[in-house]
Amino acid sequence: MKNMIRSLPVLLAVCIFPVLEAAELRGHPPGMLGVGLDEITATEVSKFQLPGEYGAWVVQVGNKGPADSAGIQMNDVIISYNGQRVESARALSRMVQETPANREVEIKLIRNGSGVLVQPVLGKGRVITASTPRPPQSLGVGIENISPAVGEYLGLNEGVGVIVRAIKENSPASEAGLLEKDILVKIDETDITSAQQLADVIKSLNSYRASLTVIRGTETLSIEVQF
């Protein structure tokens, strides 16, 4: 599938806002930046005029979140966090998670080939401890199977893929940025073949988050969802 965006272990995102869930840090909740990230490859180095193959590509910005308030925009590439070079989206996710909420941080980014400095104040990520009851896991979408012809056109294996027909307000799907007419292909590494199979896979998850492979128009995206 074309234009594949690689999945991330955490949503600064989990697009996906708030993006981070973590154990409490010495009595302080983890920080939350409110962005969706993807990794930088050689293609993005040329496309965004970057100094090297490192950084975290901003692919989504939460409305009125810390990143949005600080002026971070889609297609910015974050290259430094509190003076430390950002090697990857995964690394930036960890840096934010390890910073207590309500802290002002210094972020250097590349926008249209030029350097920009912003100083957002991190929001409060959700704290999940071992004693926290596991919430019911439901994606909050109405789906239907796609036709064999559509699946063949998209290059999918037979029976794989379902189309989103409805999204429940304030559900994990809506917070993650799923849209009606998106085609869900995978949840983590498991092919999606039907509504019941999707529900069964979600119920069996051992994590509060998962990565969805989604076809939207001509692009194949990886969207992090948290329950």
Stockholm file with secondary structure:
# STOCKHOLM 1.0

chainA/1-227         MKNMIRSLPVLLAVCIFPVLEAAELRGHPPGMLGVGLDEITATEVSKFQLPGEYGAWVVQVGNKGPADSAGIQMNDVIISYNGQRVESARALSRMVQETPANREVEIKLIRNGSGVLVQPVLGKGRVITASTPRPPQSLGVGIENISPAVGEYLGLNEGVGVIVRAIKENSPASEAGLLEKDILVKIDETDITSAQQLADVIKSLNSYRASLTVIRGTETLSIEVQF
#=GR chainA/1-227 SS CTTBCCCCSSCSCSSSSSCCEECCBTTBCBEECCEEEEECCHHHHHHTTCSSSCSEEEEEECTTSHHHHHTCCTTCEEEEETTEECCCHHHHHHHHHTSBTTCBCCEEEEETTEEEEECCBCEECEECCTTSCCCCCCCCEEEEECCHHHHHHHTCCTTCCEEEEEECTTSHHHHHTCCTTCEEEEETTEECCCHHHHHHHHHTCSSSEEEEEEEETTEEEEEEEEC
#=GC SS_cons         CTTBCCCCSSCSCSSSSSCCEECCBTTBCBEECCEEEEECCHHHHHHTTCSSSCSEEEEEECTTSHHHHHTCCTTCEEEEETTEECCCHHHHHHHHHTSBTTCBCCEEEEETTEEEEECCBCEECEECCTTSCCCCCCCCEEEEECCHHHHHHHTCCTTCCEEEEEECTTSHHHHHTCCTTCEEEEETTEECCCHHHHHHHHHTCSSSEEEEEEEETTEEEEEEEEC
//
